[in-house]
Amino acid sequence: MPSPVDVQLIGPEVAIRWDDGQESYITFATLRAASPSAEVKGERDIFGTVYGGEAPRDYRGVEVTGWERVGNYAIRFDFSDGHRTGLYAYELLRKLGEAPK
């Protein structure tokens, strides 16, 4: 899996340059809606039942206010609505950057 070599906040997007030369541009709203955190997605028990999570929402207007790398596999973003618990694996970020807009 490629790793980010540069991450920047440009306008309403996160821009990521990968070590294989590819670039990804992900809107703040897309990134916030795709948070992999249990707070957003809920948690599954051993039977597959999901508990918690948020109902789908419109995140237009939510901004990324900061970010930090987590180990060699993920980035944690800080959002203007206070959310900061999702760890975005590099694989997820790559998929989000390749999705049609």
C-alpha positions in Angstrom: 0.0 0.0 0.0 1.4 3.4 -0.9 2.1 5.9 1.9 1.5 9.6 1.9 4.5 11.8 1.4 2.7 15.1 1.7 -0.7 16.1 3.1 -2.1 19.6 2.7 -5.4 21.4 3.3 -6.2 23.2 0.1 -9.5 25.1 0.0 -12.3 22.7 0.9 -10.1 19.6 0.3 -7.4 17.4 1.7 -4.7 16.9 -0.9 -2.5 13.8 -0.5 0.6 13.0 -2.6 1.5 9.4 -2.4 4.9 7.8 -2.6 3.9 6.1 -5.9 3.4 9.6 -7.5 -0.5 9.5 -7.4 -2.4 12.4 -5.9 -5.7 12.3 -4.1 -8.1 15.2 -3.4 -10.9 14.5 -0.9 -13.5 17.1 0.1 -13.8 17.8 3.8 -17.5 16.7 3.7 -16.7 13.4 2.1 -13.9 12.8 4.6 -16.2 13.5 7.6 -19.0 11.4 6.2 -16.7 8.5 5.7 -15.3 8.5 9.3 -14.5 4.9 10.2 -15.0 5.6 14.0 -17.3 3.6 16.1 -18.9 7.0 17.1 -20.1 7.4 13.5 -20.4 3.8 12.2 -21.4 2.1 15.4 -20.0 -1.1 16.8 -20.9 -4.7 15.9 -21.3 -7.4 18.5 -20.2 -11.0 17.7 -23.6 -11.7 16.1 -23.2 -8.7 13.7 -25.8 -6.5 15.4 -24.7 -2.8 15.1 -25.0 -0.6 18.2 -24.8 3.2 18.2 -23.5 5.2 15.3 -24.9 8.4 13.7 -27.7 8.7 11.2 -26.4 9.9 7.8 -26.0 13.7 7.8 -25.0 16.5 5.5 -21.5 17.6 6.4 -21.2 20.5 4.0 -19.6 23.3 5.9 -17.6 21.1 8.2 -13.9 21.8 7.8 -10.7 19.9 8.6 -8.8 22.0 11.1 -5.8 19.7 11.6 -4.4 16.2 11.2 -1.7 13.8 12.4 -0.2 10.6 11.3 -0.9 7.5 13.4 1.9 4.9 13.1 2.7 3.9 9.5 -0.9 3.1 8.5 -3.4 5.9 9.1 -4.2 9.6 9.6 -6.5 11.1 12.2 -8.2 14.3 11.2 -9.6 17.1 13.4 -12.9 18.5 12.2 -14.6 21.8 13.0 -17.6 20.0 14.4 -15.4 18.5 17.2 -15.1 15.0 15.6 -11.6 13.6 15.9 -11.9 9.9 16.7 -11.7 8.2 13.3 -8.5 6.7 12.1 -8.4 6.8 8.3 -6.2 3.9 7.1 -4.2 4.8 4.0 -6.2 2.3 2.0 -9.4 4.1 2.9 -8.0 7.5 2.0 -6.8 6.1 -1.4 -10.3 4.8 -2.1 -11.9 8.0 -1.1 -9.6 9.9 -3.4 -10.4 7.6 -6.4 -14.2 7.8 -5.9 -16.1 9.8 -8.5 -17.1 13.2 -7.3 
